[in-house]
Amino acid sequence: VGKSGFITAMYIIIVPLLGFFAGKKISPLTLSSVVIAVIGIYLLCMTGDSLSLGKGDLLTLICSFCFSFQILAVDYYSPRVDGVRLSLFQFLVCSICCAVPAFLFESPNLGSIISAWVPVLYAGVFSCGIAYTLQIIAQKNTEPVIASLLMSLESAFSLLGGWLILHDKLTLRELFGCLIMFIAIILSQMAGPGRKEKTE
């Protein structure tokens, strides 16, 4: 699980790399904050000794690449179109892309969906609906590298949430990883406000 979280958060490296190849400039301070954030995520997520990549790890890495493209796509379109409409279109496309294989490879039934209405509602409304809409609206005025750094805090907040709500125990290493990630975010803001120039 920790390895999966670490690989998923690799979008904080992939986003600036893809942006660099697309001609976007990255300040040395922002680049330094990305490296520091990766160290923090490593301390937070990688609790085992194994660094080998299995099939699941490779699929997670592909997911990280896809999320990086999503961040860059939002960066391109958010200043040009209405954020809420863009969010609705994104959900429509994702719903179709997920529904087709669900009916092809699984056997969804209404009873199972109704029995899990609380997590389904939470994931649909809060985790996806509100969170991704706010991402699109916020990225209208935020550089994609800064946005990816801020979104990488999900690892730290999930750990802190587990500590506060589920009473999970935090190791000194995990707390240190959280601290390093917060330092990386503060450092990235010292490079400037991270705002984009308005697109006509």
SVG drawing of the C-alpha trace seen along z (x, -y; Angstrom):
<svg xmlns="http://www.w3.org/2000/svg" viewBox="-31 -38 49 48">
<polyline fill="none" stroke="black" stroke-width="0.4" points="0.0,0.0 2.8,-2.4 4.6,-1.6 1.4,-2.2 1.0,-5.6 4.6,-6.5 4.3,-5.6 0.9,-7.4 2.5,-10.6 5.2,-10.4 3.0,-12.8 4.9,-15.6 7.9,-14.6 6.1,-13.6 4.2,-16.9 7.3,-19.2 9.1,-16.8 6.2,-16.7 5.8,-20.5 9.5,-21.0 9.2,-19.0 6.1,-21.2 8.2,-24.3 7.2,-25.4 9.9,-26.9 10.4,-25.8 12.3,-27.9 15.2,-26.3 13.4,-26.8 10.3,-25.1 12.4,-22.2 14.1,-21.9 10.7,-21.8 9.7,-18.9 12.8,-16.9 12.2,-17.6 8.5,-16.6 9.6,-13.3 11.9,-12.6 9.0,-13.4 6.6,-11.1 9.2,-8.3 9.6,-8.6 5.8,-8.7 4.9,-5.8 7.8,-3.4 8.0,-1.5 9.2,1.8 12.6,2.6 11.4,3.8 12.0,1.4 11.1,3.9 8.2,3.2 5.5,5.8 2.5,5.8 0.4,3.8 3.2,1.2 3.5,0.8 -0.3,0.2 -0.1,-2.3 2.8,-4.1 0.6,-4.3 -2.1,-5.8 0.3,-8.4 1.2,-9.3 -2.5,-9.6 -3.1,-11.8 -0.1,-14.0 -1.7,-14.4 -5.0,-15.3 -3.3,-18.0 -1.6,-19.5 -4.9,-19.3 -6.7,-21.2 -3.8,-23.7 -4.4,-24.3 -8.2,-24.3 -9.2,-25.9 -8.3,-29.5 -10.1,-29.1 -13.5,-27.6 -15.9,-27.7 -14.5,-25.5 -17.8,-23.9 -18.7,-23.0 -15.2,-21.5 -15.7,-19.5 -19.1,-18.2 -17.6,-17.2 -14.7,-15.4 -17.1,-13.4 -19.2,-12.5 -16.2,-11.2 -14.9,-9.3 -18.4,-7.8 -18.6,-6.4 -15.0,-5.1 -15.7,-3.3 -19.2,-2.1 -18.3,-0.3 -15.6,2.1 -17.7,2.4 -20.5,4.0 -18.1,6.0 -15.9,7.5 -18.0,7.3 -21.6,7.9 -22.9,4.7 -26.3,4.9 -28.5,2.3 -28.7,4.2 -25.0,4.0 -24.9,0.3 -27.7,-0.5 -26.1,1.5 -22.9,-0.6 -24.8,-4.0 -22.8,-5.8 -19.2,-5.2 -20.6,-5.6 -22.2,-8.9 -19.1,-10.1 -16.7,-9.1 -19.1,-10.6 -19.9,-13.9 -17.0,-14.8 -14.0,-12.9 -14.7,-13.4 -17.4,-16.0 -16.3,-18.7 -12.6,-17.9 -12.0,-17.8 -14.2,-20.8 -12.2,-22.8 -9.0,-21.6 -10.2,-22.9 -11.3,-26.2 -8.0,-26.6 -5.7,-25.6 -7.1,-28.5 -4.7,-30.7 -2.0,-28.2 1.0,-26.7 0.6,-22.9 3.8,-22.1 2.6,-24.0 -0.9,-22.4 0.7,-18.9 2.8,-19.7 -0.3,-20.8 -2.3,-17.7 0.5,-15.4 -0.4,-16.4 -3.2,-13.8 -0.7,-11.3 0.1,-13.4 -3.6,-14.2 -4.6,-10.6 -2.0,-9.6 -3.0,-12.4 -6.7,-11.6 -6.0,-7.9 -4.2,-9.2 -7.0,-11.6 -10.1,-9.5 -9.0,-5.9 -6.4,-6.3 -3.6,-4.8 -0.1,-5.1 2.3,-7.4 6.0,-6.6 8.7,-9.3 9.6,-8.6 6.1,-9.2 5.8,-12.4 9.1,-13.5 7.9,-12.7 4.8,-14.9 6.9,-17.7 9.3,-17.6 6.3,-17.7 4.9,-20.8 8.3,-22.4 8.4,-21.6 5.0,-23.3 6.2,-26.4 9.4,-26.5 7.5,-26.3 5.5,-29.3 8.7,-31.3 9.5,-30.9 6.6,-33.2 2.8,-33.1 2.7,-30.4 0.1,-32.2 -0.3,-31.9 -0.6,-34.8 -4.2,-35.2 -5.0,-33.7 -6.9,-35.8"/>
</svg>
